[in-house]
Amino acid sequence: MAEFEWGRLRRWPDTEADNLFASDAADRLILDTAASALGQVQPDEVVVVGDTYGALTLAAADRMRGAAGARVAARIRVHQDALVSERALAANVERFRLQDSYMSLDLHPDLVRGARVVLLRLPKSLDELDEIAGMLAAHADPAVSVFAGGMQKHLTPAMNDVLARHFGRIDIGLGRQKARVLTITEPRPAPNTAAEWPRREFHADIAPGLWVCAHGGAFAGTRIDIGTRFLFEHLDEAVPAAGTAVDLACGTGSLATALALRRPAVHVIASDQSAVAVASARATAEANGVGGRVEVRREDAGEGIPDGWADLVLLNPPFHNGAALDLRVGRMLVAAAARILAPGGELWTVYNSHLDYRPALRKLVGPTRQVDRNRKFTITASTRAAPRVSSLS
């Protein structure tokens, strides 16, 4: 069987450069470790979770098609949290002409029901791993084999402890090219596993009292991060007459939900590209009784929101890509806010003071004033300038 052409994979529509790659040694080691198991199952018995750009899905589909000698009708089930990952997989599928080889699903029991082989990129979040492992143990085939891998610098002994809650056997494979794979078998389904997620916590100090719900991979979980908490102190000052508002990169949706609770007449959109964030934000809105007034959407940088729609945009921009400092996403979100805002509308941003987004805010949105600042964070309000009208003499 011909070797899969790893080098043909692309990251697009994510950032591309000569030193950025669409697959790594962990992807290749997971596929090699799972090779024998893949040869004994049908594609619809295979599940892939956490596939960054589609490498695992496509290599598995290519291997199974080659073993069968022809295309097969059944599809591999895939879950990717990031919307850009879904789009990269779709683009790579076209490039490899493996259409109809997979189907994208939410993190839900239907994703893993009856699965016999699971290819998993180990997430950094232990809560995320706990939710995934619990779902697999409860709903996959009792004879399932989970091949879970990553680069060794991201793996910790605590991951084994989490997996041991849900599986009876964990075999640690030999490292290769700084990657390692765990082969996990003997699921031990726990009663009421589904009831654990999303978790919820009540914050009485956030007026008028706020439930925050979170699935495993949501940033900050059921807590409220300190930047968002700082912005809560000034939420009532943010365009009090706004009829339309957007919580951009909403995470668990705490800002969107609190705004809807405090302002019954406002129409709020909570937007995020992460599937787990969207599920968490929807649960947060429902738990606080405003599910009918907070529209939760999974989209990249508010791309589906019409130009000039919002009177107010709230933003706590992320500034890390993995462990590395990366301000590109934050600047992209600022540019998106500028597009979404109506003339005269305001973008309220909270950010780590040392990063100083003000030059970008002034350039992309308009006049920017400081609302408040503490030892770590700055809150600014940027007013969307009205479009210039050219005069004809």
Secondary structure, 3 states (H helix, E strand, C coil): CCCCCHHHCCCCCCCCCCCCCCCCHHHHHHHHHHHHHHCCCCHHHEEEECCCCCHHHHHHHHHHHHHHCCCCCCCEEEECCEHHHHHHHHHHHHHHCCCCCEEECCCCHHHHCCCCEEEEECCCCHHHHHHHHHHHHHHCCCCCEEEEEEEHHHCCHHHHHHHHCCEEEEEECCCECCEEEEEEEEECCCCCCHHHCCEEEEECCCCCCEEEEECCCCCCCCCCCHHHHHHHCCHHHCCCCCCEEEEECCCCCHHHHHHHHHCCCCEEEEEECEHHHHHHHHHHHHHCCCCCCEEEEECCCCCCCCCCCEEEEEECCCCEECCEECCHHHHHHHHHHHHHEEEEEEEEEEEEHHHCCHHHHHHHCCCEEEEEECCCEEEEEEECCCCCCCCCC
